[in-house]
Amino acid sequence: MMAKRTTAGSGKIHLKWVRSAICTPVKHKLVVKGLGFTRLNQVIERPDNAAIRGMVAKIPHLVEIVQE
């Protein structure tokens, strides 16, 4: 049985959509939608886990991590 690992940053992460997804590949648009963004300059809160960090890593030119 695997032990549950916790990271120092296990909490919430605030993300802001800063650049339009127009003229981006379809995969990038799907990642933006998968994160839950609905409009530009929107700030959302998501759990700080590997899945969300991986999604953000795929589109670093479209979103930014807001320090709050």
Phi and psi in radians as a Rosetta constraint file:
Dihedral C 1 N 2 CA 2 C 2 CIRCULARHARMONIC -1.447 0.35
Dihedral N 2 CA 2 C 2 N 3 CIRCULARHARMONIC 2.432 0.35
Dihedral C 2 N 3 CA 3 C 3 CIRCULARHARMONIC -1.406 0.35
Dihedral N 3 CA 3 C 3 N 4 CIRCULARHARMONIC 2.476 0.35
Dihedral C 3 N 4 CA 4 C 4 CIRCULARHARMONIC -1.311 0.35
Dihedral N 4 CA 4 C 4 N 5 CIRCULARHARMONIC 2.177 0.35
Dihedral C 4 N 5 CA 5 C 5 CIRCULARHARMONIC -1.686 0.35
Dihedral N 5 CA 5 C 5 N 6 CIRCULARHARMONIC 2.405 0.35
Dihedral C 5 N 6 CA 6 C 6 CIRCULARHARMONIC -2.022 0.35
Dihedral N 6 CA 6 C 6 N 7 CIRCULARHARMONIC 2.515 0.35
Dihedral C 6 N 7 CA 7 C 7 CIRCULARHARMONIC -1.840 0.35
Dihedral N 7 CA 7 C 7 N 8 CIRCULARHARMONIC 2.819 0.35
Dihedral C 7 N 8 CA 8 C 8 CIRCULARHARMONIC -1.123 0.35
Dihedral N 8 CA 8 C 8 N 9 CIRCULARHARMONIC -0.514 0.35
Dihedral C 8 N 9 CA 9 C 9 CIRCULARHARMONIC -1.667 0.35
Dihedral N 9 CA 9 C 9 N 10 CIRCULARHARMONIC 0.342 0.35
Dihedral C 9 N 10 CA 10 C 10 CIRCULARHARMONIC -1.302 0.35
Dihedral N 10 CA 10 C 10 N 11 CIRCULARHARMONIC 1.824 0.35
Dihedral C 10 N 11 CA 11 C 11 CIRCULARHARMONIC -3.003 0.35
Dihedral N 11 CA 11 C 11 N 12 CIRCULARHARMONIC -2.210 0.35
Dihedral C 11 N 12 CA 12 C 12 CIRCULARHARMONIC -2.083 0.35
Dihedral N 12 CA 12 C 12 N 13 CIRCULARHARMONIC 2.605 0.35
Dihedral C 12 N 13 CA 13 C 13 CIRCULARHARMONIC -2.177 0.35
Dihedral N 13 CA 13 C 13 N 14 CIRCULARHARMONIC 2.375 0.35
Dihedral C 13 N 14 CA 14 C 14 CIRCULARHARMONIC -1.784 0.35
Dihedral N 14 CA 14 C 14 N 15 CIRCULARHARMONIC 2.199 0.35
Dihedral C 14 N 15 CA 15 C 15 CIRCULARHARMONIC -2.076 0.35
Dihedral N 15 CA 15 C 15 N 16 CIRCULARHARMONIC 2.515 0.35
Dihedral C 15 N 16 CA 16 C 16 CIRCULARHARMONIC -2.211 0.35
Dihedral N 16 CA 16 C 16 N 17 CIRCULARHARMONIC 2.291 0.35
Dihedral C 16 N 17 CA 17 C 17 CIRCULARHARMONIC -1.489 0.35
Dihedral N 17 CA 17 C 17 N 18 CIRCULARHARMONIC 1.976 0.35
Dihedral C 17 N 18 CA 18 C 18 CIRCULARHARMONIC -1.949 0.35
Dihedral N 18 CA 18 C 18 N 19 CIRCULARHARMONIC -0.251 0.35
Dihedral C 18 N 19 CA 19 C 19 CIRCULARHARMONIC -2.401 0.35
Dihedral N 19 CA 19 C 19 N 20 CIRCULARHARMONIC 2.468 0.35
Dihedral C 19 N 20 CA 20 C 20 CIRCULARHARMONIC -1.118 0.35
Dihedral N 20 CA 20 C 20 N 21 CIRCULARHARMONIC 2.622 0.35
Dihedral C 20 N 21 CA 21 C 21 CIRCULARHARMONIC -1.619 0.35
Dihedral N 21 CA 21 C 21 N 22 CIRCULARHARMONIC 0.124 0.35
Dihedral C 21 N 22 CA 22 C 22 CIRCULARHARMONIC -1.139 0.35
Dihedral N 22 CA 22 C 22 N 23 CIRCULARHARMONIC 2.431 0.35
Dihedral C 22 N 23 CA 23 C 23 CIRCULARHARMONIC 1.129 0.35
Dihedral N 23 CA 23 C 23 N 24 CIRCULARHARMONIC 0.455 0.35
Dihedral C 23 N 24 CA 24 C 24 CIRCULARHARMONIC -1.892 0.35
Dihedral N 24 CA 24 C 24 N 25 CIRCULARHARMONIC 2.786 0.35
Dihedral C 24 N 25 CA 25 C 25 CIRCULARHARMONIC -1.065 0.35
Dihedral N 25 CA 25 C 25 N 26 CIRCULARHARMONIC 2.713 0.35
Dihedral C 25 N 26 CA 26 C 26 CIRCULARHARMONIC -1.021 0.35
Dihedral N 26 CA 26 C 26 N 27 CIRCULARHARMONIC -0.639 0.35
Dihedral C 26 N 27 CA 27 C 27 CIRCULARHARMONIC -1.063 0.35
Dihedral N 27 CA 27 C 27 N 28 CIRCULARHARMONIC -0.675 0.35
Dihedral C 27 N 28 CA 28 C 28 CIRCULARHARMONIC -1.168 0.35
Dihedral N 28 CA 28 C 28 N 29 CIRCULARHARMONIC -0.696 0.35
Dihedral C 28 N 29 CA 29 C 29 CIRCULARHARMONIC -1.104 0.35
Dihedral N 29 CA 29 C 29 N 30 CIRCULARHARMONIC -0.670 0.35
Dihedral C 29 N 30 CA 30 C 30 CIRCULARHARMONIC -1.189 0.35
Dihedral N 30 CA 30 C 30 N 31 CIRCULARHARMONIC -0.594 0.35
Dihedral C 30 N 31 CA 31 C 31 CIRCULARHARMONIC -1.178 0.35
Dihedral N 31 CA 31 C 31 N 32 CIRCULARHARMONIC -0.746 0.35
Dihedral C 31 N 32 CA 32 C 32 CIRCULARHARMONIC -1.054 0.35
Dihedral N 32 CA 32 C 32 N 33 CIRCULARHARMONIC -0.768 0.35
Dihedral C 32 N 33 CA 33 C 33 CIRCULARHARMONIC -1.171 0.35
Dihedral N 33 CA 33 C 33 N 34 CIRCULARHARMONIC -0.674 0.35
Dihedral C 33 N 34 CA 34 C 34 CIRCULARHARMONIC -1.130 0.35
Dihedral N 34 CA 34 C 34 N 35 CIRCULARHARMONIC -0.556 0.35
Dihedral C 34 N 35 CA 35 C 35 CIRCULARHARMONIC -1.237 0.35
Dihedral N 35 CA 35 C 35 N 36 CIRCULARHARMONIC -0.397 0.35
Dihedral C 35 N 36 CA 36 C 36 CIRCULARHARMONIC 1.850 0.35
Dihedral N 36 CA 36 C 36 N 37 CIRCULARHARMONIC 0.207 0.35
Dihedral C 36 N 37 CA 37 C 37 CIRCULARHARMONIC -1.299 0.35
Dihedral N 37 CA 37 C 37 N 38 CIRCULARHARMONIC 2.464 0.35
Dihedral C 37 N 38 CA 38 C 38 CIRCULARHARMONIC -2.127 0.35
Dihedral N 38 CA 38 C 38 N 39 CIRCULARHARMONIC -0.355 0.35
Dihedral C 38 N 39 CA 39 C 39 CIRCULARHARMONIC -2.628 0.35
Dihedral N 39 CA 39 C 39 N 40 CIRCULARHARMONIC 2.772 0.35
Dihedral C 39 N 40 CA 40 C 40 CIRCULARHARMONIC -1.170 0.35
Dihedral N 40 CA 40 C 40 N 41 CIRCULARHARMONIC 2.579 0.35
Dihedral C 40 N 41 CA 41 C 41 CIRCULARHARMONIC 1.141 0.35
Dihedral N 41 CA 41 C 41 N 42 CIRCULARHARMONIC 0.334 0.35
Dihedral C 41 N 42 CA 42 C 42 CIRCULARHARMONIC -1.461 0.35
Dihedral N 42 CA 42 C 42 N 43 CIRCULARHARMONIC 2.417 0.35
Dihedral C 42 N 43 CA 43 C 43 CIRCULARHARMONIC -1.890 0.35
Dihedral N 43 CA 43 C 43 N 44 CIRCULARHARMONIC 2.216 0.35
Dihedral C 43 N 44 CA 44 C 44 CIRCULARHARMONIC -2.164 0.35
Dihedral N 44 CA 44 C 44 N 45 CIRCULARHARMONIC 2.797 0.35
Dihedral C 44 N 45 CA 45 C 45 CIRCULARHARMONIC -2.043 0.35
Dihedral N 45 CA 45 C 45 N 46 CIRCULARHARMONIC 2.212 0.35
Dihedral C 45 N 46 CA 46 C 46 CIRCULARHARMONIC -2.275 0.35
Dihedral N 46 CA 46 C 46 N 47 CIRCULARHARMONIC 2.790 0.35
Dihedral C 46 N 47 CA 47 C 47 CIRCULARHARMONIC -1.157 0.35
Dihedral N 47 CA 47 C 47 N 48 CIRCULARHARMONIC 2.476 0.35
Dihedral C 47 N 48 CA 48 C 48 CIRCULARHARMONIC -1.510 0.35
Dihedral N 48 CA 48 C 48 N 49 CIRCULARHARMONIC 1.539 0.35
Dihedral C 48 N 49 CA 49 C 49 CIRCULARHARMONIC -2.349 0.35
Dihedral N 49 CA 49 C 49 N 50 CIRCULARHARMONIC 3.067 0.35
Dihedral C 49 N 50 CA 50 C 50 CIRCULARHARMONIC -1.116 0.35
Dihedral N 50 CA 50 C 50 N 51 CIRCULARHARMONIC -0.601 0.35
Dihedral C 50 N 51 CA 51 C 51 CIRCULARHARMONIC -1.135 0.35
Dihedral N 51 CA 51 C 51 N 52 CIRCULARHARMONIC -0.820 0.35
Dihedral C 51 N 52 CA 52 C 52 CIRCULARHARMONIC -1.181 0.35
Dihedral N 52 CA 52 C 52 N 53 CIRCULARHARMONIC -0.735 0.35
Dihedral C 52 N 53 CA 53 C 53 CIRCULARHARMONIC -1.068 0.35
Dihedral N 53 CA 53 C 53 N 54 CIRCULARHARMONIC -0.648 0.35
Dihedral C 53 N 54 CA 54 C 54 CIRCULARHARMONIC -1.168 0.35
Dihedral N 54 CA 54 C 54 N 55 CIRCULARHARMONIC -0.677 0.35
Dihedral C 54 N 55 CA 55 C 55 CIRCULARHARMONIC -1.144 0.35
Dihedral N 55 CA 55 C 55 N 56 CIRCULARHARMONIC -0.723 0.35
Dihedral C 55 N 56 CA 56 C 56 CIRCULARHARMONIC -1.154 0.35
Dihedral N 56 CA 56 C 56 N 57 CIRCULARHARMONIC -0.631 0.35
Dihedral C 56 N 57 CA 57 C 57 CIRCULARHARMONIC -1.141 0.35
Dihedral N 57 CA 57 C 57 N 58 CIRCULARHARMONIC -0.441 0.35
Dihedral C 57 N 58 CA 58 C 58 CIRCULARHARMONIC -1.317 0.35
Dihedral N 58 CA 58 C 58 N 59 CIRCULARHARMONIC -0.453 0.35
Dihedral C 58 N 59 CA 59 C 59 CIRCULARHARMONIC -2.291 0.35
Dihedral N 59 CA 59 C 59 N 60 CIRCULARHARMONIC 0.945 0.35
Dihedral C 59 N 60 CA 60 C 60 CIRCULARHARMONIC -1.182 0.35
Dihedral N 60 CA 60 C 60 N 61 CIRCULARHARMONIC -0.343 0.35
Dihedral C 60 N 61 CA 61 C 61 CIRCULARHARMONIC -1.426 0.35
Dihedral N 61 CA 61 C 61 N 62 CIRCULARHARMONIC -0.172 0.35
Dihedral C 61 N 62 CA 62 C 62 CIRCULARHARMONIC -1.882 0.35
Dihedral N 62 CA 62 C 62 N 63 CIRCULARHARMONIC -0.475 0.35
Dihedral C 62 N 63 CA 63 C 63 CIRCULARHARMONIC -2.216 0.35
Dihedral N 63 CA 63 C 63 N 64 CIRCULARHARMONIC 2.817 0.35
Dihedral C 63 N 64 CA 64 C 64 CIRCULARHARMONIC -2.395 0.35
Dihedral N 64 CA 64 C 64 N 65 CIRCULARHARMONIC 2.689 0.35
Dihedral C 64 N 65 CA 65 C 65 CIRCULARHARMONIC -1.572 0.35
Dihedral N 65 CA 65 C 65 N 66 CIRCULARHARMONIC 2.158 0.35
Dihedral C 65 N 66 CA 66 C 66 CIRCULARHARMONIC -1.646 0.35
Dihedral N 66 CA 66 C 66 N 67 CIRCULARHARMONIC 2.244 0.35
Dihedral C 66 N 67 CA 67 C 67 CIRCULARHARMONIC -1.543 0.35
Dihedral N 67 CA 67 C 67 N 68 CIRCULARHARMONIC 1.971 0.35
